Amino acid sequence: MTPSGFSRTESGELVCEGVSLEAIADAVGTPTYVYSTRAIRDQYDALDKVLAPVPHRLHYSMKANSNLAVLRLLQERGAGVDIVSGGELYRAQQAGFSADSLVFSGVGKSPLELAEALSAGILMFNVESLFELDQLNEVAGEMGLRAPVALRVNPEVKVDTPHHYTRTGERGNKFGIPFDEAVDAARRALALPNIALRGLDMHIGSQIFQLEPYRDGLVRLLDLYDQMQAIGATEIRCLDIGGGFAVSYDDEQPMDLDALAGALLPMVARSGLSLIVEPGRHIVGNAGVLLARVMHRKKAGAKEYIITDAGMNDLVRPSHYDAYHAIEAVHARDGRSIVDVVGPVCESGDFFALDRAVENVDAGDLIVVRTTGAYGYVMSFNYNSRPRVAEVLVDGSRFAVVTRRESYEDLVRLEPQHLEWRTT
């Protein structure tokens, strides 16, 4: 099975749309992230279409992949974005998103970030605590503005995800306002002079296959909406159900969008509210691969290793989340061996696969680590002073470098050669 946007030629070579991955490796080097324009468009359009029966907008969760070229591609489709930092606000602006297409989430927004977003005139802040509500009221008052907010409520529904780090809607989680405090939070918002309560929001987790948590969470959110209307919250216009829709990393079934729409849209329609959805991984996850080259094979006792030129600093998910990513040879190889696929980083956690049956690749062969369009490059770092890799976007029979590979000079660019000492 190959990810969307990627296919095998008759000779067994893996290509991205109409472009040879070997040609990309020759031109750009390895490791390199490669993304399919067609796959991104197809995923966005499929979700947009299934939600068409109700007023809605997809606000792409840009933390999944914040490359400017990817953002511009989605902006051209009519997407909004979900941001979680001042840096993401800047990126969204650079990509051409209008201010009224931005929602600002996150459990820890600084006063500076709040002021920047207010100055930009964003659509809405997803507020996650009473402290943030008061702080936003103060900042908005100092600027002579009224801040539009949605209350992010923790619906406290049980969610089954591949890793406990990706569950955000259960009781006691750091995200969102506790469910039993939500109506009091609405009362506080209504009493604050510089706050406009415009929406309700939830985000229950990531890589979720089941419909039930969304349905149960939406039922609870709509119950709160009724209670908030009863206390005077008459300006609520938006219902934000977050994202987290699962994609396939191996043989899992991805989220059934038709079933999701069938379960949720009738409730949304009856509410009369406009729906906001915040997909990230669902849009870009299967649209990308990490292209790497085998450096050599090594035996150590009963173990055999395939050493690649990509490391955990380039893709940390296997080490951080114990995440599975399928691995394929760019040119199909006969036979398989049980190996560990690892990188060159001086760290025992530097691996992509452990005790995995992998094609019999050898030194110089190209491989891909699949389903890395989300939470790949954005989570990369410079451990061992390794420059961050390049990113390439493919569109039909053409490709472009959308992030150049870092140089050694880039590694020290922000570090002054001559120190300017200060005293207090």
FIVEX-625558 format. One record per residue (C-alpha): residue number from 1; residue in one letter; chain; y, z, x negated. Coordinates in Angstrom, 1 decimal, padded with zeros to 4 digits, m for minus. Each point is the difference from the previous one (the first is absolute). Layout:
FIVEX-625558
   pos   code   unit    north       up     east
   NUM      a      A        Y        Z        X
...
This chain:
FIVEX-625558
   pos   code   unit    north       up     east
     1      m      A    000.0    000.0    000.0
     2      t      A    003.4   m000.9   m001.3
     3      p      A    003.4    001.3    001.1
     4      s      A    002.2   m001.9    002.3
     5      g      A    001.9   m002.7   m001.8
     6      f      A   m002.7   m000.2   m002.7
     7      s      A   m003.0   m002.4    000.0
     8      r      A   m002.7   m001.5   m002.2
     9      t      A   m000.1   m003.6   m001.0
    10      e      A   m003.2   m002.0    000.0
    11      s      A   m000.4    000.8   m003.7
    12      g      A    000.2    003.7    000.8
    13      e      A    003.5    000.6   m001.3
    14      l      A    002.2    002.6    001.8
    15      v      A    003.4   m001.4    000.9
    16      c      A    003.0    001.3    001.9
    17      e      A    001.0   m002.5    002.7
    18      g      A    000.3   m003.3   m002.0
    19      v      A    000.5    001.6   m003.5
    20      s      A   m002.5    000.7   m002.7
    21      l      A   m000.1    003.6   m001.1
    22      e      A   m000.9   m001.2   m003.4
    23      a      A    003.1   m002.1   m000.1
    24      i      A    002.1    003.1    000.9
    25      a      A   m001.7    002.0   m002.8
    26      d      A    000.7   m002.8   m002.5
    27      a      A    003.6   m000.2    001.1
    28      v      A    000.9    003.6    000.6
    29      g      A   m002.6    002.0   m001.9
    30      t      A   m002.1    003.0    001.2
    31      p      A    000.0    002.5    001.6
    32      t      A    002.0   m001.5    002.9
    33      y      A    000.3    000.7    003.7
    34      v      A   m000.4   m003.1    002.1
    35      y      A    001.1   m000.2    003.7
    36      s      A   m000.7   m002.6    002.6
    37      t      A    003.0   m001.0    002.2
    38      r      A   m002.3   m001.4    002.6
    39      a      A   m002.0    003.3    000.3
    40      i      A    003.2    002.0    000.4
    41      r      A    001.4   m002.3    002.7
    42      d      A   m003.3   m000.1    001.9
    43      q      A   m000.4    003.8    000.1
    44      y      A    003.6    000.5    001.1
    45      d      A   m000.2   m002.7    002.7
    46      a      A   m003.3    001.3    001.4
    47      l      A    001.4    003.5    000.5
    48      d      A    003.3   m001.3    001.3
    49      k      A   m001.8   m002.2    002.6
    50      v      A   m002.3    002.7    001.3
    51      l      A    003.0    002.3    000.7
    52      a      A    001.9   m002.8    001.8
    53      p      A   m000.5    001.4    003.5
    54      v      A    002.5    002.8   m000.7
    55      p      A    003.4    000.1   m001.7
    56      h      A   m000.8    000.8   m003.6
    57      r      A    000.8   m000.4   m003.7
    58      l      A   m002.1    000.2   m003.1
    59      h      A    001.7    002.1   m002.6
    60      y      A   m002.0   m000.7   m003.2
    61      s      A   m000.7    003.2   m001.9
    62      m      A    001.3   m001.2   m003.3
    63      k      A   m001.5    002.8   m002.1
    64      a      A   m003.3   m002.1    000.2
    65      n      A    001.6   m002.9   m002.0
    66      s      A    003.7   m000.1   m000.6
    67      n      A    000.3   m003.2   m002.0
    68      l      A    003.1   m001.9    001.0
    69      a      A   m001.8   m003.3    000.5
    70      v      A   m002.4    001.7    002.4
    71      l      A    002.8    001.7    001.8
    72      r      A    001.9   m003.2    000.4
    73      l      A   m003.1   m001.7    001.3
    74      l      A   m000.3    002.6    002.8
    75      q      A    003.7    000.0    000.7
    76      e      A   m000.2   m003.7    000.7
    77      r      A   m002.8    000.8    002.6
    78      g      A    002.4    002.4    001.8
    79      a      A   m001.3    003.3   m001.3
    80      g      A    001.9    003.2   m000.4
    81      v      A   m000.9    002.5   m002.7
    82      d      A   m000.9    003.6   m000.2
    83      i      A    001.5    001.6   m003.1
    84      v      A   m000.6    003.4   m001.6
    85      s      A    002.6    000.2   m002.8
    86      g      A    003.4   m001.1   m001.1
    87      g      A   m001.7   m002.4   m002.4
    88      e      A   m001.8   m001.6    002.9
    89      l      A    003.2   m000.3    001.9
    90      y      A    001.5   m001.9   m002.9
    91      r      A   m003.0   m002.3   m000.2
    92      a      A    000.2   m000.7    003.7
    93      q      A    003.6   m000.9   m000.3
    94      q      A   m000.7   m002.2   m003.0
    95      a      A   m002.7   m001.8    002.0
    96      g      A    002.5   m000.8    002.8
    97      f      A   m001.0    002.4    002.7
    98      s      A    002.7    000.8    002.4
    99      a      A    000.9    003.7    000.3
   100      d      A   m001.1    000.2    003.7
   101      s      A   m003.5   m001.0   m001.1
   102      l      A   m000.6    003.1   m002.2
   103      v      A   m001.6    003.3    001.0
   104      f      A    000.1    002.8   m002.6
   105      s      A   m003.1    002.2   m000.1
   106      g      A   m001.1    002.7   m002.5
   107      v      A   m000.3    003.7   m000.1
   108      g      A    002.6    000.6   m002.8
   109      k      A    003.2   m002.1    000.4
   110      s      A    002.8    001.1   m002.3
   111      p      A    003.6    000.4    001.2
   112      l      A    000.9   m003.0   m002.1
   113      e      A   m002.7   m002.1    001.6
   114      l      A    001.1    001.1    003.4
   115      a      A    003.6   m001.0   m000.8
   116      e      A   m001.1   m003.4   m001.4
   117      a      A   m002.0   m000.8    003.1
   118      l      A    002.8    001.1    002.3
   119      s      A    002.4   m002.2   m001.9
   120      a      A   m002.3   m002.9    000.3
   121      g      A   m000.3    000.5    003.8
   122      i      A   m003.8    000.1    000.3
   123      l      A   m001.8   m000.1    003.3
   124      m      A   m001.4    003.5   m000.1
   125      f      A   m001.1    003.0   m002.1
   126      n      A   m003.5    001.3    000.7
   127      v      A    000.9    003.7   m000.3
   128      e      A   m002.9    002.3   m001.1
   129      s      A    001.5    003.6    000.2
   130      l      A    002.7    002.1    001.5
   131      f      A    001.5    000.4   m003.4
   132      e      A    000.3   m003.8   m000.4
   133      l      A    001.5   m000.2    003.5
   134      d      A    002.7    002.6   m000.9
   135      q      A    000.6   m001.6   m003.4
   136      l      A    000.4   m003.5    001.5
   137      n      A    002.4    001.4    002.6
   138      e      A    002.1    001.5   m002.7
   139      v      A    000.0   m003.2   m002.2
   140      a      A    000.8   m002.2    003.0
   141      g      A    002.8    002.3    001.1
   142      e      A    001.6   m000.2   m003.5
   143      m      A   m000.1   m003.8    000.3
   144      g      A    001.4   m000.1    003.5
   145      l      A   m003.3   m001.6    001.3
   146      r      A   m002.7    000.8    002.6
   147      a      A   m003.5   m000.4   m001.5
   148      p      A   m002.7   m001.7    002.1
   149      v      A   m003.3    001.9   m000.3
   150      a      A   m003.5    000.0    001.2
   151      l      A   m002.0    003.2   m000.2
   152      r      A   m003.2   m000.5   m002.1
   153      v      A   m002.5    002.2    001.8
   154      n      A   m003.3    001.0   m001.4
   155      p      A   m002.3   m000.7    003.0
   156      e      A   m002.7    002.2   m001.5
   157      v      A   m002.8   m002.4    000.7
   158      k      A   m003.2   m000.2   m002.1
   159      v      A   m000.1   m003.0   m002.2
   160      d      A   m003.0   m001.3   m002.1
   161      t      A    001.2   m001.8   m003.1
   162      p      A   m001.7   m000.8   m003.3
   163      h      A    001.9    002.7   m001.9
   164      h      A    001.7    003.2    001.2
   165      y      A    003.2   m001.0   m001.8
   166      t      A    000.5   m002.8    002.6
   167      r      A   m000.1    002.3    003.1
   168      t      A    003.6    000.8    001.2
   169      g      A   m000.4    000.9    003.6
   170      e      A   m002.1    003.1    000.0
   171      r      A    001.2    003.6    000.6
   172      g      A    001.5    001.6   m003.0
   173      n      A    000.9   m003.3   m001.8
   174      k      A    003.3   m000.1   m001.9
   175      f      A    001.1   m003.1    002.0
   176      g      A    001.8    000.2    003.3
   177      i      A    001.2    002.7    002.4
   178      p      A   m002.8    002.2    001.3
   179      f      A   m001.0   m001.1    003.6
   180      d      A    000.8    003.3    001.6
   181      e      A    003.5    000.0   m001.6
   182      a      A    000.9   m003.5    001.1
   183      v      A    001.8    000.8    003.3
   184      d      A    002.1    002.7   m001.8
   185      a      A    000.9   m002.6   m002.7
   186      a      A    001.2   m002.3    002.8
   187      r      A    002.1    002.8    001.4
   188      r      A    001.5    000.5   m003.5
   189      a      A    000.7   m003.8   m000.4
   190      l      A    001.7   m000.1    003.4
   191      a      A    002.2    002.9   m000.9
   192      l      A    001.2   m001.5   m003.3
   193      p      A    003.2   m002.0    000.3
   194      n      A   m000.8   m002.5   m002.7
   195      i      A   m003.6   m000.8    001.0
   196      a      A   m001.1   m002.7    002.5
   197      l      A   m003.7    000.5    001.1
   198      r      A   m001.2   m003.5    000.4
   199      g      A   m003.8    000.1   m000.5
   200      l      A   m003.3    001.7   m000.5
   201      d      A   m002.3   m000.7   m002.9
   202      m      A   m003.4    000.8   m001.4
   203      h      A   m002.0   m001.0   m003.0
   204      i      A   m003.6    001.3    000.0
   205      g      A   m001.4   m001.4   m003.2
   206      s      A   m001.1   m003.0   m002.0
   207      q      A   m003.1   m002.3    000.0
   208      i      A   m001.0    001.0    003.6
   209      f      A   m002.7   m001.9    001.8
   210      q      A   m000.2    002.0    003.2
   211      l      A    002.1   m000.6    003.1
   212      e      A   m000.3    003.5    001.4
   213      p      A    002.5    001.7   m002.4
   214      y      A    002.7   m002.5    001.0
   215      r      A   m000.8    000.3    003.7
   216      d      A   m000.1    003.8   m000.1
   217      g      A    003.1    000.1   m002.1
   218      l      A    001.9   m002.3    002.3
   219      v      A   m001.0    002.0    003.0
   220      r      A    001.4    003.1   m001.6
   221      l      A    003.2   m001.8   m001.1
   222      l      A    000.6   m001.3    003.5
   223      d      A   m000.5    003.5    001.4
   224      l      A    002.7    001.2   m002.3
   225      y      A    002.2   m002.9    001.1
   226      d      A   m000.2    001.2    003.6
   227      q      A    000.8    003.6   m001.0
   228      m      A    003.0   m001.2   m002.1
   229      q      A    001.3   m002.1    002.8
   230      a      A   m000.1    003.1    002.2
   231      i      A    002.3    001.9   m002.4
   232      g      A    002.5   m002.9   m000.2
   233      a      A   m001.2   m002.3   m002.7
   234      t      A    001.1   m003.1    001.8
   235      e      A    000.8   m002.2   m003.0
   236      i      A   m003.6   m000.4   m001.3
   237      r      A   m000.8   m003.7   m000.2
   238      c      A   m002.7   m000.4   m002.7
   239      l      A   m003.6    001.2   m000.4
   240      d      A   m001.2   m000.3   m003.5
   241      i      A   m003.8    000.3   m000.5
   242      g      A    000.0   m000.4   m003.8
   243      g      A   m002.6   m002.1   m001.7
   244      g      A   m003.2    000.7   m001.9
   245      f      A   m002.2   m002.8    001.5
   246      a      A   m003.0   m000.5   m002.2
   247      v      A   m001.0   m003.0   m002.0
   248      s      A   m003.3   m000.9   m001.5
   249      y      A   m000.7    001.0   m003.6
   250      d      A   m003.7   m000.6    000.1
   251      d      A   m002.1   m000.7    003.2
   252      e      A    002.1    002.2    002.3
   253      q      A    001.3   m001.5    003.3
   254      p      A    003.8   m000.1   m000.1
   255      m      A    002.0    001.4    002.9
   256      d      A   m000.7   m001.9    003.2
   257      l      A    003.5   m001.1    001.0
   258      d      A   m000.9   m001.2    003.5
   259      a      A   m001.7    003.3    000.8
   260      l      A    003.0    001.9   m001.5
   261      a      A    002.4   m001.9    002.2
   262      g      A   m002.2    000.5    003.1
   263      a      A    000.0    003.7   m000.6
   264      l      A    003.7    000.6   m000.8
   265      l      A    002.1   m002.7    001.6
   266      p      A   m000.4    001.0    003.7
   267      m      A    001.2    003.5   m000.9
   268      v      A    003.0   m001.5   m002.0
   269      a      A    000.8   m002.4    002.9
   270      r      A    000.1    002.9    002.6
   271      s      A    002.3    002.0   m002.2
   272      g      A    002.6   m002.8   m000.1
   273      l      A    000.6    000.7   m003.7
   274      s      A    000.2   m002.5   m002.8
   275      l      A   m002.9    000.2   m002.4
   276      i      A    000.3    000.3   m003.8
   277      v      A   m003.0   m000.4   m002.2
   278      e      A    000.0    000.6   m003.8
   279      p      A   m002.9   m001.9   m001.6
   280      g      A   m000.2   m000.2   m003.8
   281      r      A   m003.5   m000.3   m001.4
   282      h      A   m001.0   m001.9    003.1
   283      i      A    002.4   m002.8   m000.9
   284      v      A   m000.4   m000.3   m003.7
   285      g      A   m003.2    001.8   m001.1
   286      n      A   m002.5   m002.9    000.2
   287      a      A    002.7   m002.5   m001.1
   288      g      A   m000.2    001.1   m003.7
   289      v      A   m002.3    000.2   m002.9
   290      l      A    000.4    001.5   m003.5
   291      l      A   m001.0   m002.8   m002.5
   292      a      A   m001.4    001.3   m003.2
   293      r      A   m002.0   m001.1   m003.0
   294      v      A   m003.1    001.5   m001.5
   295      m      A    000.6    001.2   m003.5
   296      h      A   m003.6    000.9   m000.9
   297      r      A   m003.2    001.7    001.2
   298      k      A   m001.1    003.3   m001.5
   299      k      A   m003.2    002.1    000.2
   300      a      A    000.0    003.7   m000.5
   301      g      A   m003.4    001.6    000.5
   302      a      A   m001.3   m001.0    003.4
   303      k      A    003.5   m001.1    001.2
   304      e      A    001.5   m003.4   m000.3
   305      y      A    003.7   m000.7    000.3
   306      i      A    002.1   m003.1    000.7
   307      i      A    003.4    000.6   m001.7
   308      t      A    002.8   m001.9    001.6
   309      d      A    003.6   m000.5   m001.0
   310      a      A    001.2    001.7    003.2
   311      g      A    000.1    003.8    000.2
   312      m      A    000.6    002.9    002.3
   313      n      A    003.7   m000.3   m000.7
   314      d      A   m000.1   m003.4    001.7
   315      l      A   m002.2    001.1    002.9
   316      v      A   m000.3    003.7    000.5
   317      r      A   m001.7    000.0    003.4
   318      p      A   m003.7    000.2   m001.2
   319      s      A    000.9    003.0   m002.2
   320      h      A    002.5    001.7    002.3
   321      y      A   m001.7   m000.5    003.4
   322      d      A   m003.6   m000.8   m001.1
   323      a      A    000.7   m003.3    001.7
   324      y      A   m002.4   m002.9    000.1
   325      h      A    001.2   m003.4   m001.0
   326      a      A   m002.4   m003.0   m000.1
   327      i      A   m000.1   m001.8   m003.4
   328      e      A   m000.8   m003.7   m000.4
   329      a      A   m000.2   m002.5   m002.9
   330      v      A    002.5   m002.8    000.4
   331      h      A   m002.7   m002.4   m001.0
   332      a      A   m003.2    001.1    001.7
   333      r      A   m002.7    001.3   m002.3
   334      d      A   m003.8    000.3    000.5
   335      g      A   m001.6    003.4    000.0
   336      r      A    001.5    003.5    000.2
   337      s      A   m000.1    003.1   m002.1
   338      i      A    000.6    003.6    000.9
   339      v      A    003.2    000.9   m002.0
   340      d      A    003.2    001.9    000.0
   341      v      A    003.0   m002.2    000.1
   342      v      A    002.7    001.8   m002.0
   343      g      A    003.3   m000.7   m001.8
   344      p      A    001.5    000.7   m003.4
   345      v      A    001.9    003.1    000.8
   346      c      A   m000.7    003.2   m001.9
   347      e      A   m001.1    001.9    003.1
   348      s      A   m003.5    000.7    001.4
   349      g      A    001.4   m000.7    003.5
   350      d      A    000.8   m003.6   m001.0
   351      f      A   m002.5   m002.0    002.1
   352      f      A   m000.1   m002.5    002.8
   353      a      A   m003.7    000.4    000.9
   354      l      A   m002.8    002.4   m001.0
   355      d      A   m003.7   m000.9    000.0
   356      r      A    000.7   m003.2    001.8
   357      a      A   m002.1   m003.2    000.2
   358      v      A    002.4   m002.5   m001.5
   359      e      A   m000.4   m003.7   m001.0
   360      n      A   m001.0   m000.5   m003.6
   361      v      A    003.4   m000.7   m001.4
   362      d      A    000.7    000.0   m003.7
   363      a      A    002.9    000.1   m002.4
   364      g      A    002.7   m002.4    001.0
   365      d      A   m001.1   m000.4    003.6
   366      l      A    002.5    000.5    002.8
   367      i      A   m000.6    002.5    002.8
   368      v      A    001.9    001.1    003.0
   369      v      A    000.3    003.4    001.6
   370      r      A    000.4   m000.7    003.7
   371      t      A    002.1    001.4    002.7
   372      t      A    002.8    001.1   m002.3
   373      g      A    003.0   m001.5    001.9
   374      a      A    000.9    003.5    001.1
   375      y      A    000.5    003.1   m002.1
   376      g      A   m000.8   m001.9   m003.2
   377      y      A    003.1   m001.0   m002.0
   378      v      A    002.2    002.5    001.8
   379      m      A   m002.1    002.9   m001.3
   380      s      A   m000.3   m001.4   m003.5
   381      f      A    001.5    001.9   m003.0
   382      n      A    000.3   m000.1   m003.8
   383      y      A   m002.6    002.5   m001.2
   384      n      A   m001.0   m000.8   m003.6
   385      s      A    003.3   m001.9   m000.2
   386      r      A   m001.7   m002.9    001.7
   387      p      A    002.5   m002.6    001.4
   388      r      A   m000.3   m000.5    003.7
   389      v      A   m001.6   m003.3    001.0
   390      a      A    001.3   m003.1    001.6
   391      e      A    000.0   m000.9    003.7
   392      v      A   m000.6   m003.5    001.3
   393      l      A    000.5   m001.4    003.5
   394      v      A   m002.0   m003.1    001.0
   395      d      A    001.2   m002.4    002.8
   396      g      A   m002.4   m002.9    000.6
   397      s      A   m000.3   m002.0   m003.2
   398      r      A    002.8    001.8   m001.9
   399      f      A    000.5    003.4   m001.5
   400      a      A    002.9    002.0   m001.4
   401      v      A    000.4    003.1   m002.1
   402      v      A    001.7    002.5    002.3
   403      t      A   m000.1    002.9   m002.6
   404      r      A    000.0   m000.8   m003.7
   405      r      A   m002.3    001.9   m002.2
   406      e      A    001.7    002.9   m001.8
   407      s      A    000.7   m000.3   m003.7
   408      y      A   m000.2    002.7   m002.6
   409      e      A    003.8    000.0    000.0
   410      d      A   m000.1    000.8    003.7
   411      l      A   m002.0    003.2   m000.8
   412      v      A    002.9    001.5   m001.9
   413      r      A    002.9   m001.7    001.7
   414      l      A    001.2    003.2    001.7
   415      e      A   m000.4    002.2   m003.0
   416      p      A    003.1    000.2   m002.3
   417      q      A   m000.5   m000.6   m003.7
   418      h      A    002.9    002.3   m000.8
   419      l      A    000.3    003.2    001.9
   420      e      A    003.3    001.3    001.5
   421      w      A   m000.4    003.7   m000.2
   422      r      A    001.8    002.2    002.6
   423      t      A    000.7    003.7    000.2
   424      t      A    000.5    002.0    003.2
